[in-house]
Amino acid sequence: MPTIKRDALHAFIERQLVTVESTPVPPELQDISVQEQLTSDEVHALWFGAGIASQIGMALALDPSQFVEPWPVSAPLHAA
């Protein structure tokens, strides 16, 4: 039965959170905040949420085997 490599996942998430928290909010998002009447805290929360989702989601989509074992080896979707 597959299991989650919790230590690897937790360490990865911690590294990604440091990256997200240390990346400044881009000016484009600040501009949107004025149009949408968002507070500074709301803009930062939106930035953090987007950063967490993209950093972690991309890694899980590209290489889930780093966090799940054993990972099934499957045949290619399109046979030549």
C-alpha positions in Angstrom: 0.0 0.0 0.0 1.4 3.4 -0.9 2.4 5.7 1.9 3.2 9.4 2.1 6.8 10.3 2.9 5.8 12.7 5.6 9.4 13.8 6.6 10.2 14.6 2.9 6.9 16.4 2.4 7.2 18.4 5.6 10.8 19.5 4.8 9.8 20.4 1.3 6.8 22.5 2.4 9.0 24.3 5.0 11.5 25.2 2.3 8.7 26.5 0.0 7.1 28.5 2.8 10.4 30.3 3.4 10.6 31.1 -0.3 7.0 32.3 -0.5 7.4 34.5 2.6 10.6 36.0 1.4 9.3 36.9 -2.1 7.9 40.5 -2.3 4.5 41.1 -3.6 4.8 42.1 -7.3 3.7 45.6 -8.3 1.0 44.1 -10.6 -0.7 42.6 -7.6 -0.5 45.9 -5.7 -2.3 47.5 -8.7 -5.0 44.9 -8.6 -5.5 45.6 -4.9 -6.4 49.2 -5.6 -9.0 48.2 -8.2 -10.4 45.5 -6.0 -10.2 47.6 -2.8 -8.1 45.1 -1.0 -6.3 45.9 2.2 -2.5 45.4 2.5 -3.2 42.3 4.7 -5.6 40.9 2.1 -3.0 41.4 -0.7 -0.3 39.6 1.4 -2.7 36.7 2.2 -3.6 36.4 -1.5 0.1 36.4 -2.4 1.0 33.8 0.2 -1.9 31.5 -0.8 -1.0 31.7 -4.5 2.6 31.1 -3.7 1.9 28.1 -1.6 -0.4 26.6 -4.1 1.9 27.1 -7.1 5.1 26.0 -5.4 3.7 22.9 -3.7 1.3 22.0 -6.5 3.9 22.2 -9.2 6.3 19.9 -7.3 3.5 17.4 -6.6 2.4 17.4 -10.3 5.9 17.1 -11.7 7.4 14.5 -9.3 4.9 13.0 -6.9 7.2 10.0 -6.3 9.4 12.2 -4.1 6.5 12.2 -1.5 4.7 8.9 -2.1 6.2 5.4 -1.9 6.1 3.1 -3.7 5.2 5.1 -6.7 3.6 2.9 -9.5 5.6 2.6 -12.7 3.1 2.8 -15.5 3.3 2.4 -19.3 3.5 5.5 -21.5 0.1 6.9 -22.3 0.9 7.0 -26.1 2.5 3.9 -27.5 4.7 4.5 -30.5 
